[in-house]
Amino acid sequence: MLEYSEAAQDDLQESYEWYEGKRKGLVEEFLQEAEQQLELVKENPESFSVYHEIFRCCNIIRFPFKIIYSAEENVIKVWAIYHHKRDPKKWIR
């Protein structure tokens, strides 16, 4: 099962709004890429690098974003969908 923190939902909404205004179809491409990476995470959550303590990180291939998540038993929780240029310590707080 996949769960999103409130912060991750906010990140996704902010990214959606930004990409929506850039080029027709770009937001759909972003969402599709994010979904593909999340499918890989669901299939094998331990295959991605440890990012900070219990968190792991998966890059969105065509876009400069990281998906920060934790995996416990059957639950994968997405904590952040983070642009590479943002301060990584911010999401930890």
N, C-alpha and C positions, 0 to 999 in steps of 0.2 A: 504494500500500500504506500502511496505517495501523499505526503502532507506538506503544506506550505505554512511557514510562519507568517505573521502579519507583516514583518519587515520584507520578506521575500515577495509577498503579494504587492506591497508598495513599490518595490524595485521593478517588478514586472510591469505594473501600471505606468510607472514613470518612463520606462524604456519603450513601452507600447506607444505612449503619447509622443515621444521624441521621434521614433522611427516612422510613425504614421504621417508626420508632416514632411519627411525628407524626400520620398519618392514613392509613387504609386506601387504597391505590392511589396515594398521593403519590410513593412511590419509583419506581413505574413511569412516572409522568408526568415525573419528573425525568430518568430514563434515556432516555425517548423524546425529550424536548427536546434533551438532550445529543447523542443520535444524529442528530437532524435537523440540528443545527448542524455536526456533524462531516461529514455528507454534503455540506453546502454548502462546507465547507473542502476536502474531497476534489475537488469539482467545479471550484473556482476558488480555490486557496490564496493567490494573490497579491491577492485582493480585500479582504482584511482588513488592518487597521492594523498597522504595525510597532510593536511594544511595547517591545522592548529589543534593540538590536543586530540579531541574526539572527532574533529571535523575533517572532511575530505573535500577535494576540489576537482571539478571537471570543467574544462574550458569549452566554450561554445565556439566551434571551429571557425566559422566565417565572420564572427563578430567578436569584439574585444570585451568579452564578459566571462566571468567565472561563475559556476554554480557551486555554492558552498552547501554541503549537506552532512548529515550524520545518518548512520544506519544502525538500527538495533532490531534484531530478530526480523520481523516482516514489515517493519515501518522504516521508510526513508523519509526523513524530514529535511526539506529545503529551507535553509536559514537565510540565504541571500542569493541574489542574482546580481553580481557585482561587476561594474565596469572596471577594467584594468587600471585606469588612471585614478580611481578613487582610493582614499586612504584605507588600507585593509584593516587597520585597527578599529575603524569606526563601526564596522559590523559586529565586532567582538563585544563592544560595549553594549 
